[in-house]
Amino acid sequence: MGQDALSGNGLPAEFGFIARIFRPLAGDGALDLRDDAAVFMPPAGRELVIAADAMVEGVHFLSDDPSDTVGRKLLRCNLSDLAAMDATPLGYLMTVSMPPARDEAWFAGFASGLVRDQEQFGITLLGGDTTSTSGPLVLSLTVLGHVAPGRALRRSTARVDDGIWVTGTIGDGAMGLLARRGQVPDPDGFLAGRYQLPRPRLGLDLGDVASAGMDVSDGLLQDLGHMARESGVGIVIHADQVPLSPAVRALGPQWLSTCLSGGDDYELLLAVPPMNEAGLQAHAARAGVAVTRIGQVVAGNDVQVCDAAGHVMAFARRGWSHVREAGG
Amino acid sequence: MGQDALSGNGLPAEFGFIARIFRPLAGDGALDLRDDAAVFMPPAGRELVIAADAMVEGVHFLSDDPSDTVGRKLLRCNLSDLAAMDATPLGYLMTVSMPPARDEAWFAGFASGLVRDQEQFGITLLGGDTTSTSGPLVLSLTVLGHVAPGRALRRSTARVDDGIWVTGTIGDGAMGLLARRGQVPDPDGFLAGRYQLPRPRLGLDLGDVASAGMDVSDGLLQDLGHMARESGVGIVIHADQVPLSPAVRALGPQWLSTCLSGGDDYELLLAVPPMNEAGLQAHAARAGVAVTRIGQVVAGNDVQVCDAAGHVMAFARRGWSHVREAGG
């Protein structure tokens, strides 16, 4: 550690390999990954936003996922964290702990995917490290972005009467994992694609329309709980208003609970004051992103999900069941 | 991923554990590790310096190393990268991929060590992530610092006639690993301590005295090779001038090659113009750090090590042997 910004600790014979695979990803500030660290001048007058996430083979991605999707998934999950705070990406650092079974061809595919995403999102690699490991492949990524001072969206500032909105569709990631495991059909690969390649909802310019925001990664219901708890409010959502993709709808209503509680959505969850709803829709239309109102913030401290008939649905440990309200 | 800045992906039941262990490490900008990312205003008029490193159990630290040293070792290795560029630390992010065998008591010790180092180095945790893994413990850390614009030290700017200097003593880390394995005596634990807890050489204020710098982490000879290659120069050092600790000297001269080629020193390697040598020594004295001149930069493109008689020593694959120069 401490040598080249992307050096090969535990992999001395692989020095050339590291250079071939990772150096082409490096940006200007990375000093060609030859120095101990990257140096850059932050954008004047902007706050910096920084987040780190790790992914482990077999936990967050599958061993046989296409190599060009694996690094991009982690990058996109981190970019989703920036999107959740209304930040603009600057660059990223990555560490890779490699099991011996992954060969150079695999990592060439891995890097080619990152190159495509670097172009798409306008960022470069600022530094990192590679190590060997006897265990599964572990990736760790730190992403840097910037935001207007005091304008970063937070999850703790939802207010009573705000509408609760989500971007895109919910449940594709969770169903995509089941599709990858062969547990549900996925004829055109749409669901697997959503599991493997999240779409960070950058560029929505939410700072002046949303009162709170976060990304949906642990599952919609758990994340609603985070927002409610951190904001000191209650949230009511309507299950039939949660946007589902045609692919999920085609699988049938029995998967609703999986979609609401499964993870890997990487959509945005927003609290938006009623007076800003038109503004949100205008911003979303400009960015080409669908937004859907699924409920609202109420006084209280819990999350309730109502069915189409207005009945509260109760979450059982592994799914949902209808609960008849008193007198209902 | 993407939820709490230090969320428990793959560890849903451990949410409270994560909060107990890691939240006390969080600084102001980290938003209490409750949001998607940390937000902070960078120091005005300063360049940012950023580096990432990973450590794997069994590769970079031993399974039975004291838990309070494991996180600190990685933090200090990263801080050494900042020291190498003459940067001042700002904060860090960390991801932890945990095998099931490590229990909460182990991580409580892990965090207590980090708390001590945060105080010592004046930094806090800005964010991170925890995941489960079926493999060995993997840590990844990103450190942020700042430096005066254009003043970051680089390894590629050594010039002919510069003196080559190192801080502290060389070889303690490599011998400390052997001591931990029972291969050499270490009666007072000094060597093991140097292996487990590097001392990042921060605060030397080198920008106005050194023409190039890097930290010694891959082994002195390999790192001299990096500096020579990146700078387009040759380097000659004198083996008998390389500073060794009393503990290493007590083990006998047969360990010299291990000390020169082993890793884990985390001392600084500096190229200093002759006119700045007094300045370097004054800065070092003020910081309480020993500095030693071990050689100089010459025209050429390789690294030569001379013995006390002035003969060039040749590096064999696993050690050193004396080579009689032509006519010597």
Contacts between the chains, C-beta under 8 A, distances in Angstrom:
chain1	res1	chain2	res2	distance
A	1	B	53	3.9
A	1	B	54	7.6
A	1	B	55	7.0
A	1	B	60	7.1
A	1	B	74	7.7
A	1	B	77	4.5
A	1	B	78	7.5
A	1	B	81	7.9
A	1	B	217	5.7
A	2	B	51	7.9
A	2	B	53	6.6
A	2	B	77	5.3
A	2	B	78	7.5
A	2	B	80	5.2
A	2	B	81	5.0
A	2	B	84	7.2
A	2	B	215	4.8
A	2	B	217	3.6
A	2	B	266	6.6
A	3	B	214	7.5
A	3	B	215	7.8
A	3	B	217	5.2
A	3	B	218	4.8
A	3	B	223	6.7
A	3	B	226	6.6
A	4	B	226	7.4
A	5	B	51	6.4
A	5	B	52	7.9
A	7	B	218	7.2
A	9	B	53	7.7
A	9	B	54	7.7
A	9	B	59	7.4
A	9	B	60	6.8
A	9	B	218	7.9
A	10	B	56	7.1
A	10	B	59	4.6
A	10	B	60	7.3
A	12	B	218	7.9
A	31	B	154	6.8
A	34	B	155	7.0
A	34	B	156	6.8
A	34	B	226	8.0
A	34	B	230	5.7
A	35	B	85	7.1
A	35	B	154	5.4
A	35	B	155	5.8
A	35	B	156	7.4
A	35	B	214	7.4
A	36	B	51	6.1
A	36	B	80	8.0
A	36	B	81	4.1
A	36	B	82	7.9
A	36	B	84	4.3
A	36	B	85	5.7
A	36	B	155	7.4
A	36	B	214	5.8
A	36	B	215	6.1
A	37	B	49	4.8
A	37	B	50	5.9
A	37	B	51	3.6
A	37	B	81	4.9
A	37	B	82	6.6
A	37	B	84	7.6
A	37	B	85	5.5
A	37	B	87	7.2
A	37	B	143	7.9
A	37	B	145	7.6
A	37	B	152	7.8
A	38	B	49	7.1
A	38	B	50	5.2
A	38	B	51	7.0
A	39	B	47	5.3
A	39	B	48	7.2
A	39	B	49	5.4
A	39	B	85	7.0
A	39	B	147	6.9
A	39	B	152	4.6
A	40	B	47	6.5
A	40	B	48	5.7
A	40	B	50	7.7
A	41	B	47	5.2
A	41	B	48	7.4
A	41	B	149	6.6
A	42	B	42	4.3
A	42	B	48	5.5
A	47	B	39	5.3
A	47	B	40	6.5
A	47	B	41	5.2
A	48	B	39	7.2
A	48	B	40	5.7
A	48	B	41	7.4
A	48	B	42	5.5
A	48	B	48	7.8
A	49	B	37	4.8
A	49	B	38	7.1
A	49	B	39	5.4
A	50	B	37	5.9
A	50	B	38	5.2
A	50	B	40	7.7
A	50	B	93	6.4
A	50	B	126	6.0
A	50	B	127	6.4
A	50	B	142	7.9
A	50	B	144	7.4
A	51	B	2	7.8
A	51	B	5	6.4
A	51	B	36	6.1
A	51	B	37	3.6
A	51	B	38	7.0
A	51	B	93	7.5
A	51	B	127	5.6
A	52	B	5	7.9
A	52	B	93	4.0
A	52	B	94	7.1
A	52	B	95	5.3
A	52	B	127	5.6
A	52	B	128	5.0
A	52	B	129	5.7
A	52	B	140	7.6
A	52	B	142	6.1
A	53	B	1	4.0
A	53	B	2	6.6
A	53	B	9	7.7
A	53	B	95	6.7
A	53	B	129	4.6
A	54	B	1	7.6
A	54	B	9	7.6
A	54	B	95	3.7
A	54	B	96	7.6
A	54	B	97	5.6
A	54	B	129	5.0
A	54	B	130	7.8
A	54	B	131	5.0
A	54	B	138	7.8
A	54	B	140	6.4
A	55	B	1	7.1
A	55	B	131	7.2
A	56	B	10	7.1
A	56	B	97	5.4
A	56	B	131	5.1
A	56	B	132	7.0
A	56	B	133	4.7
A	56	B	135	7.9
A	58	B	134	6.6
A	59	B	9	7.4
A	59	B	10	4.6
A	59	B	131	6.0
A	59	B	132	6.0
A	59	B	133	6.9
A	60	B	1	7.1
A	60	B	9	6.8
A	60	B	10	7.2
A	60	B	131	7.0
A	74	B	1	7.7
A	77	B	1	4.5
A	77	B	2	5.3
A	78	B	1	7.6
A	78	B	2	7.5
A	80	B	2	5.2
A	80	B	36	8.0
A	81	B	1	7.9
A	81	B	2	4.9
A	81	B	36	4.1
A	81	B	37	4.9
A	82	B	36	7.9
A	82	B	37	6.6
A	84	B	2	7.1
A	84	B	36	4.3
A	84	B	37	7.6
A	85	B	35	7.1
A	85	B	36	5.7
A	85	B	37	5.5
A	85	B	39	7.0
A	87	B	37	7.2
A	93	B	50	6.4
A	93	B	51	7.5
A	93	B	52	4.0
A	93	B	142	5.5
A	94	B	52	7.1
A	95	B	52	5.3
A	95	B	53	6.7
A	95	B	54	3.8
A	95	B	140	4.3
A	96	B	54	7.6
A	97	B	54	5.6
A	97	B	56	5.4
A	97	B	138	5.1
A	97	B	140	7.9
A	99	B	135	7.9
A	126	B	50	6.0
A	127	B	50	6.4
A	127	B	51	5.6
A	127	B	52	5.6
A	128	B	52	5.0
A	129	B	52	5.7
A	129	B	53	4.6
A	129	B	54	5.0
A	129	B	140	7.7
A	130	B	54	7.8
A	131	B	54	4.9
A	131	B	55	7.2
A	131	B	56	5.1
A	131	B	59	6.0
A	131	B	60	7.0
A	132	B	56	7.0
A	132	B	59	6.0
A	133	B	56	4.7
A	133	B	59	6.9
A	133	B	135	6.0
A	133	B	136	6.2
A	133	B	138	6.4
A	134	B	58	6.6
A	134	B	135	6.4
A	134	B	136	6.1
A	135	B	56	7.9
A	135	B	99	7.8
A	135	B	133	5.9
A	135	B	134	6.4
A	135	B	135	1.3
A	135	B	136	5.1
A	135	B	138	7.4
A	136	B	133	6.2
A	136	B	134	6.1
A	136	B	135	5.1
A	138	B	54	7.8
A	138	B	97	5.1
A	138	B	133	6.4
A	138	B	135	7.4
A	138	B	138	4.5
A	138	B	140	7.7
A	140	B	52	7.6
A	140	B	54	6.4
A	140	B	95	4.3
A	140	B	97	7.9
A	140	B	129	7.7
A	140	B	138	7.8
A	140	B	140	3.3
A	142	B	50	7.9
A	142	B	52	6.1
A	142	B	93	5.6
A	142	B	142	4.0
A	143	B	37	7.9
A	144	B	50	7.4
A	145	B	37	7.6
A	147	B	39	6.9
A	149	B	41	6.6
A	152	B	37	7.8
A	152	B	39	4.6
A	154	B	31	6.8
A	154	B	35	5.4
A	155	B	34	7.0
A	155	B	35	5.8
A	155	B	36	7.4
A	156	B	34	6.7
A	156	B	35	7.4
A	214	B	3	7.5
A	214	B	35	7.3
A	214	B	36	5.8
A	215	B	2	4.8
A	215	B	3	7.8
A	215	B	36	6.1
A	217	B	1	5.6
A	217	B	2	3.7
A	217	B	3	5.3
A	218	B	3	4.9
A	218	B	7	7.2
A	218	B	9	8.0
A	218	B	12	7.9
A	222	B	3	8.0
A	223	B	3	6.7
A	226	B	3	6.6
A	226	B	4	7.4
A	226	B	34	8.0
A	230	B	34	5.7
A	266	B	2	6.7
